[in-house]
Amino acid sequence: MKSLTEKVLTSVKKKETNRPLVLSAIVIGMFMAAIEGTIVSTAMPGIVSDLGGFSKFSWVFSSYLLMSAITVLLFGKLSDLFGRKPIYAFGVIVFLIGSILCGFAETMEALILFRLIQGIGAGAVQPIALTIVGDMYSMEERAKIQGYLASVWGISAIAGPALGGLFVTYIDWSWVFWMNIPLGILSLIGVLMLLHENISKEKKPVDYPGALVLLVSVSALMVLLIQGGTYWEWTSLPILGLIVLTMFGIGLFFFIETRAKEPIMPLGIWRDPLITLANSVTFTTGIILIGVSSFLPTFVQGVMERSPIVAGFTLTTMSIGWPIASTIAGKLVIKIGFRITSVLGGISLLIGATIYMMMTPELGPLFAGTGSFFIGVGMGLTSTTFIVAIQSSVAWKQRGIATASNVFMRTLGSAVGAALLGGILNSRLKHYLESRDVDLDINSANMLLDEEKRNNLEAATLAILQNGLTVSLKWVYFGIGILALVSFAVVIFMPKHSNKRNPSRS
């Protein structure tokens, strides 16, 4: 049998794509991007206790997700125009630059800025990785392979919380970012050397105006959701201005897309009911996912008074359900169709959300982990089903942007979710503290996330802060419950099957 080195050299010399090795490189790249969500979530309490700025908590997630959401469509379209390999390579390089800078951040504002850079890279890595797999495999193969890829998110949730807790406890939170460097280099080398494409060299226009307008619109929406009701009243002039800017920007974006020669978001793909419904549910599940991963560790550490490692493992249970469900979904899609598989996922999301709405500090981390497990099952069943369905309903020339549209909706959902749910948390916590007439504000919650500072608090102050955080998070999880119900209602209308297309460049 040939050694790994011989296989690599043979593939390079013959300029043939080595599917197993390219798939391995893609898995590493996806793992790098996927682990960034869970590992940062569990490290955030430690980061906040070091850098301060609890009120800016959600911006660390929103800035990353904002740039991911905006750039994912642009990179998806560019990959259709110029090929997958150069766009993927660019994304990995930018992601690594952002990761290095994040580790050196000395203020919360600097960390937020560097997360923007990291998000630009993630906008290329995630959709192009899925698109490359869609190009290499047939529909039947794709269902199985996409199940494996979706399970990467689950596996990353095993390593992420554990590593995040270990880094914060025993080394330094900077390593949650620096650990991406070897992973990114391995993935980059594998794709550059072993993936071979035949791309036409004709000059094609790029819809930069559409990308710019989308950036401004979504940015305005993020600021609106995070600042509204916390720093600015909902009826204040800045909020009303942001509402107008968001609505005008969205309208202008659709106007540009209907006239662009190569639109960043071809509106025609949304005429397919399967794509429309799948992307709609992907948006709501994106909000659910960020709501769980962002705020659960804060509750476990700040209110339940458990260690970062225990807080991390309440998210780890999500990884048990996610890969199992993803693998099963790849088989179920072939046997029972897209709709029934999606409905099963919707039911699991409802169960998980219900558990969170019932959660109290006394029920402990095991109860919280059970909710994470069901959320993981729901994500595994829906995410795999939607990607396979969408890629099977379009030809090669639109597969990049079609896949990117799904990743965009999840990332946009997560970005909106981080902003919306973070805004709800800040607003309710502010209202709770003001109603108690105490000399405390939102940033006083920083003390709950530092064990030494928490232990030095007076009993009355500790009780007020913990009760305030508990009440505020109840509102967050109630919102997650509503979104789970909406997701379930929508998947009921999913088509049973999709048009099967050849994976070749038809």
Secondary structure, DSSP 8 states (H G I E B T S, - for coil): ---HHHHHHHHHHHT---HHHHHHHHHHHHHHHHHHHHHHHHHHHHHHHHH--GGGHHHHHHHHHHHHHHHHHHHHHHHHHH-HHHHHHHHHHHHHHHHHHHHT--SHHHHHHHHHHHHHHHHHHHHHHHHHHHHHS-HHHHHHHHHHHHHHHHHHHHHHHHHHHHHHHHS-TTHHHHTHHHHHHHHHHHHHHH-------------HHHHHHHHHHHHHHHHHHHHBTTTB-TTSHHHHHHHHHHHHHHHHHHHHHTT-SS-SS-GGGGGSHHHHHHHHHHHHHHHHHHHHHHHHHHHHHHTS---HHHHHHHHHHHHHHHHHHHHHHHHHHHHH-HHHHHHHHHHHHHHHHHHHHT--GGGHHHHHHHHHHHHHHHHHHHHHHHHHHHHHTS-HHHHHHHHHHHHHHHHHHHHHHHHHHHHHHHHHHHHHHHHTT-S--GGGGGGGGSHHHHHTS-HHHHHHHHHHHHHHHHHHHHHHHHHHHHHHHHHTT--S------SS--
